[in-house]
Structure formats: C-alpha cells, structure tokens
C-alpha cells in the first residue's frame, strides 16, 4: 500500500521574530529516515538538508521549481544530503549557502559539484564546531523564524550551543536532532526552549526505532506535542 500522505497544519504567531510582509511555511518532507525541511517565503525555498530514503519530487517541484532555491547542509551524512544530486536537475536556481564542515568521501563531495555558492550572507542564526571529532559533532545548528534544525548535533555539543545560539528561547518548532535518537535532544535543551510548541521526528520507528522512547518521554514531560512524518506524511506548518 502506498505511503499515506497527510497535511497537518498549525497556526503560529511568531511575533518575537519580527513582522514580515508575507506569510511563510515550514514543510518537513516525508523522506523516511532522513531530513529535508523547507521554509518557503516570498523570496525563496530555503532547504535545510536534502536526504532520506525517498523523495516526493512531484510535490517538491510544485512548491519550489519556480522559486530561488537556497540549500544549507548540516553535515556529511547521506541521510541529510542524498538528494542533492537530483535537486541539481529538479530545482533550477539552486545555490549553496552552508556546506558541511570538514572533508568527506569523493562520492559525497561530488554531490555538491556544480552548485554555485549563494551570492548573499546567511540570514540564519547558526552555530557549528569545526573542531568536532565526528561529522555529527560538526553539524550546523540553524535557528530561523522560530524553527530550530540541529542536524545530528549530539548532546555533548548541545551543552555548548545552548548558551551561544542567539535567540534560542524563541524557538517554536524543533526538528528533532538525529531523527529523535537519544544521542540528541537532551533534557537541558528542552528546558532552554520555554516557548516550544511542537517537535517533529523525520524518521521511521518501525525500521530504525526513532524517535527513541527516552526522547518521547522527555517531550511528554515537557508537554511538547510530537509529530512524526512516519504517521502524518509530509508536514506543513504555517509560521505566521
């Protein structure tokens, strides 16, 4: 049976982020175990990673093909960048805003070949640790328009960026780190997000057992609703 695709809409007023002329929308695409999240506004499709097990290309083209496409990659794991090669042909006007830190295999690095660097500065509040010992530890952590996307940043790194990421307390929407693995999304992080309204797990529990029961328990204790792409399909959230 084909995977069920549902649209789950929530309205949020993100007054702390400042007024904008046009509404914006967060889409967390149902890619199985992986991450591809897109914020769409009047200017562009801002893509936070492009990886997973399967890509809903028809819906992605419909939403973004006629727009500028801006790509930020958190780190070198394939479940965060596997679709970059396809996006080069599927999405015109694609530019790279954040490349993963460090070096990787020739195969992974070749996915980025030919994508021009964006000719503007990043609008995101972001943090990274170039000295991280693993690809996960080097993850770009991005906060923008109330959406926090920490890539696969582990708990020991959370201890650093919790105190350094400007405006962190304004987070309304959390894309669970490492797809809900218990190696991310610590109790300390959740306690630093007093205005958090929803968490999203882009994962497949039936195969990979994410989100982990420990993370689900912490979200329950923090009274934060959890949405799973495995259950809801592609998730749409209006940001203002």
URPE-V949520 format. One line per field, one symbol per residue. ss: DSSP state (H for helix, E for strand, C for the rest). phi: phi as a letter, one per 40 degrees, with the letter a starting at -180 (. if undefined). burial: + if it has 24 or more other ideal C-beta (glycine too) atoms within 12 Angstrom, else -. A space follows every 10 residues. Layout:
ss = ???
phi = ???
burial = ???
//
This chain:
ss = CCCCCCCCCC ECCCHHHCCC CCCCEEEECC CCCCCCEEEE CCCEEEEECC CCCCCCHHHH HHHHCCCEEE EECCCCCHHH HCCHHHHHHH CCCEEEEECC CCCCCHHHHH CCCCCEECCC CCCCEEECCC CCCCCCCCCC EEEECCEEEC CCCCHHHHHH HCCCCCCHHH CCEEECHHHH CCCCCCHHHH HCCCCCCEEE ECCCHHHHCC CCHHHHHHHH HCCCEEEEHH HHCCEEEECC
phi = .cccbbbbbb bbbbcccgcb cbcbbcbbcc bgciaabbbb bccabbcbga aicabcdccc cccbccbcbb bbbcaccccb acccdccccc bcfcbbcbcd cgbacdcccc cccgccccca cccccaaabd cdcbdcccdc bbbafgbbbc fbdccccddc cdcbccgdcc dbbbcdcfgg cccbfccccc ccbcbcbabb bcabccbbgb ccdccdcccc ccgbcbbbcc cbgcbbbcca
burial = -------+-+ -+-+--+--- ---+++++++ ++++++++++ +--+++++++ ++++++--++ --++--++++ ++++++++++ +++++-++-+ +--+++++++ ++-----+-- ++--+--+-- -++++++++- -+-+++++++ ++++++++++ +++++-++-+ ++--+-++-+ ++++++++++ ++++++--++ -++-++++++ +++++----+ ++--++-++- -+-+-+++++ -+++++++++
//
